[in-house]
Structures are given as structure tokens and as C-alpha cells.
Amino acid sequence: MPSLFDSFALRGVTLKNRLVVSPMCEYSSIDGFANDWHLVHLGSRAVGGAGLVICEAAAVSPEGRITPDDLGIWKDEHVDFLRRINTFIVAQGSVPGIQLAHAGRKASTYTSWKGSGAVPVFFGGWQVVGPGDAPFNYDYPQPMALDAAGIQKVIADFRAATVRALAAGFQIIEIHAAHGYLLHEFYSPLSNQRTDEYGGSFENRIRLTVEVVRAVGALLPNHLPLLVRISATDWTKGGWTIEDSVELAKVLKAEGADLIDTSTGGNVPHASIPSAPGYQVEFAERIRREAGVATGAVGLITTAAQAEEIVASGQADLVLLAREELRDPYFPLHAAHELGADVAWPVQYERAKPRQAPS
Ligand SMILES: Cc1cc2nc3c(=O)[nH]c(=O)nc-3n(C[C@H](O)[C@H](O)[C@H](O)COP(=O)(O)O)c2cc1C
């Protein structure tokens, strides 16, 4: 029976445990650059003992940013600071990963603490793109439908971003195909009404995701794994379903994806989502069982016992934490103590390591 503090190998990369820092946008960049905030934010979570730290959604093009403040990886100048962060993460015995993203029709919006809805062009916003011209919501920007050349540019942008991510020392690449951003917009029937080879049938709607996965995968050396985050359901009648996700996972596995990071929702504003502890785990479990591919579970996982149970019962191979890692960057060290696993603490913090087993 696997345990949370067992190592886990993905191709040639071995994670020291199954706890992952889920990608979290910090909206703290200027012109896409990482800075001291990202170094401290990601670095302290590596110090905290996570096996894998996935850097927030990094926009593969300026128009693919959710907000003007997003992290980016669309130019070579972005690489240097990211490399500095990764050197630190590796020195802590953790693995640095990055999520490559394009926000599609949900781009050009305000950072939550600055406003809401669309950022107009004259305030630094931009023309957004999507599968069609329908906006996500009434206060979101009106997208322009991508034409064939636009689609090829998206794929080329993911490709170029991958080359930069490798140059920056990331050892795991995750493609963001969830939460109502561009790739999800294409595979969901709720947002894709195209009549060309990228719309209509299931095969056509998943085509862009598959082409991006194939393009990125072709650039990765054999020992480096590729993850894909999907939304396993739209939580909406007539939308994308878990059955669709199982089929997509089978295709992505055949294309070389090593793990499906299983999230849900985000593609329509008024979906009714039954949020509760571990409410998305069942989807990770089903994809793992029915598509025969490794999965990550995410969403309202907040305790050591809950995370251990997910791994031990074979519901998922990895457990991703977002908000709990913000509350407690040392969650993995605390969880190890709680579960009685003897893990190494940073030598600088050794004197604070609890010696007693929890009662
Ligand atoms: C501040 C913040 C930023 C986030 N940014 C991203 C992101 O860049 N990419 C992504 O796929 N999900 C993002 N998410 C979603 C989380 O990765 C995670 O899936 C979600 O918060 C549920 O996990 P939790 O209950 O542990 O927070 C973000 C969540 C938070 C709280």
C-alpha cells in the first residue's frame, strides 16, 4: 500500500513524497517577470517539504495572461529569474515544475484586489481570443474567434514556452487545460460551437489540447514527465463530463502524458459545484482506474489523514494542495510528524524538528 511519504517516480524524475504545491497565480509580475516574491513564495514551500512545487500558470503569450499582472514565459528574458528560483528549489530536495497556460476568453481581466471583470484596452487590456466570439460572462471581454493561423500560433507559443521552461531548469511541465481557459474552452461543448476540424465532435473539440500535448511532449527529453491539468466536469447539463474526461485521458496517455492533474469547473459562471472536503477526488480516482494513467487529486484537501487516505486507497498518486499550502507552507513537515514518517528537515531548522511521536 503506497503512503504519502513514499517517493514517486515519473519517468526519470523522483519526487521524495506525494505532496505537491498546486499552481497558484500570484498576480505579482510586471511584464511577465518573476521577482523576489516568487522566489520567497515558491522557495519557502520547497523548504516546507513538498515533493514537487508547481510554479503558477505562466502565460505562453502576452494575450494568454489572465491579468496584466500574470507571470509569463513568452520571452527569453523571463528565463533567468526562473532559473534562480529553480536552483533554490532543487537545493531543498524538491522538484520544480511549471504550468504553461493560455487564458483564452478569460484573459485581460482585473487582478481580484484591483477590480473585477474586463480590463479595457485603454487601461492596459487587450483583444482576447477563444474558440468563438461568446464572452465567458457579461462583464468579461468579447473574444475574437481563433482562425487556423491563430491556432497554429497558440501551439507554437506553447512550444517556445517549453524550450524556455527547460532552459530555466524546470523538471516537470504541466499544461493547463482546465478552469475554462483556452484548451478547456475548446474541448467543452458549452464554449465551442465551431464548425471546422476544431469543433463539433469529441475528437474535434479535444484536437487543440492533443496537439499542444503532442507539441510540448516532442520537446521533452525522455526522462522528463509531462502533466496535464483538466477540468473533469463542467458541473453543467450538456457540458463536459467525467466520461469525456476518461476518454480524453486515454488519448493524452497515448500521446505521452504521464499524469492527469484532475480539477473541475471554471468554464461557465453559474455552475452549481458541490464543494466539500475532497469533492474532486472521485474524478481522479475514476480517471486513474478507467484510463490506466497516474492522477493527481486536488481541491479542499487540508489534513494529513485525508491526504494519506487518498494515496493509500489508490484514489490518486499525488495530492495537490493550494490554499492549505498558503496557510501553512510547512504542511508536509507537519503532516510527516502527524503520520509518524521520519523525513529530513532543512539542516538550518533541525533544532526545531519534533522528536516525539504525536500522541
Ligand atoms: C491564489 C490561487 C491561485 C490559483 N492559481 C491557479 C493557477 O495558476 N493554475 C491552476 O491550475 N489553478 C490555480 N488555482 C487553483 C488551485 O491550484 C487549486 O486547484 C484550487 O485552489 C483547489 O485546491 P485547494 O482547495 O487546495 O485550494 C489557484 C488557487 C488559488 C487559491
The ligand as an SDF file (V2000), in Angstrom:
LIG
                    3D

 31 33  0  0  0  0  0  0  0  0999 V2000
   -4.4290   32.0660   -5.0780 C   0  0  0  0  0  0  0  0  0  0  0  0
   -4.7720   30.9450   -6.0230 C   0  0  0  0  0  0  0  0  0  0  0  0
   -4.2620   30.9460   -7.3070 C   0  0  0  0  0  0  0  0  0  0  0  0
   -4.5300   29.8800   -8.1790 C   0  0  0  0  0  0  0  0  0  0  0  0
   -3.9200   29.8470   -9.4160 N   0  0  0  0  0  0  0  0  0  0  0  0
   -4.0100   28.7250  -10.1760 C   0  0  0  0  0  0  0  0  0  0  0  0
   -3.1940   28.5300  -11.3130 C   0  0  0  0  0  0  0  0  0  0  0  0
   -2.2990   29.3200  -11.6250 O   0  0  0  0  0  0  0  0  0  0  0  0
   -3.3970   27.4060  -12.0600 N   0  0  0  0  0  0  0  0  0  0  0  0
   -4.3340   26.4590  -11.7090 C   0  0  0  0  0  0  0  0  0  0  0  0
   -4.4830   25.4590  -12.4160 O   0  0  0  0  0  0  0  0  0  0  0  0
   -5.0730   26.5990  -10.6040 N   0  0  0  0  0  0  0  0  0  0  0  0
   -4.9150   27.6800   -9.8090 C   0  0  0  0  0  0  0  0  0  0  0  0
   -5.5990   27.7640   -8.6300 N   0  0  0  0  0  0  0  0  0  0  0  0
   -6.3990   26.6090   -8.2000 C   0  0  0  0  0  0  0  0  0  0  0  0
   -5.5730   25.7270   -7.2760 C   0  0  0  0  0  0  0  0  0  0  0  0
   -4.4180   25.2260   -7.9170 O   0  0  0  0  0  0  0  0  0  0  0  0
   -6.4180   24.5420   -6.7500 C   0  0  0  0  0  0  0  0  0  0  0  0
   -6.7840   23.7250   -7.8270 O   0  0  0  0  0  0  0  0  0  0  0  0
   -7.6870   25.0100   -6.0340 C   0  0  0  0  0  0  0  0  0  0  0  0
   -7.4020   26.1320   -5.1970 O   0  0  0  0  0  0  0  0  0  0  0  0
   -8.2860   23.9080   -5.1710 C   0  0  0  0  0  0  0  0  0  0  0  0
   -7.3410   23.4360   -4.2300 O   0  0  0  0  0  0  0  0  0  0  0  0
   -7.3690   23.8880   -2.6670 P   0  0  0  0  0  0  0  0  0  0  0  0
   -8.7200   23.5490   -2.1350 O   0  0  0  0  0  0  0  0  0  0  0  0
   -6.2440   23.0990   -2.0500 O   0  0  0  0  0  0  0  0  0  0  0  0
   -7.1290   25.3670   -2.6030 O   0  0  0  0  0  0  0  0  0  0  0  0
   -5.3660   28.8290   -7.7590 C   0  0  0  0  0  0  0  0  0  0  0  0
   -5.9090   28.8620   -6.4720 C   0  0  0  0  0  0  0  0  0  0  0  0
   -5.6050   29.8770   -5.5940 C   0  0  0  0  0  0  0  0  0  0  0  0
   -6.1710   29.8360   -4.1920 C   0  0  0  0  0  0  0  0  0  0  0  0
  1  2  1  0
  2  3  1  0
  2 30  2  0
  3  4  2  0
  4  5  1  0
  4 28  1  0
  5  6  2  0
  6  7  1  0
  6 13  1  0
  7  8  2  0
  7  9  1  0
  9 10  1  0
 10 11  2  0
 10 12  1  0
 12 13  2  0
 13 14  1  0
 14 15  1  0
 14 28  1  0
 15 16  1  0
 16 17  1  0
 16 18  1  0
 18 19  1  0
 18 20  1  0
 20 21  1  0
 20 22  1  0
 22 23  1  0
 23 24  1  0
 24 25  2  0
 24 26  1  0
 24 27  1  0
 28 29  2  0
 29 30  1  0
 30 31  1  0
M  END
$$$$
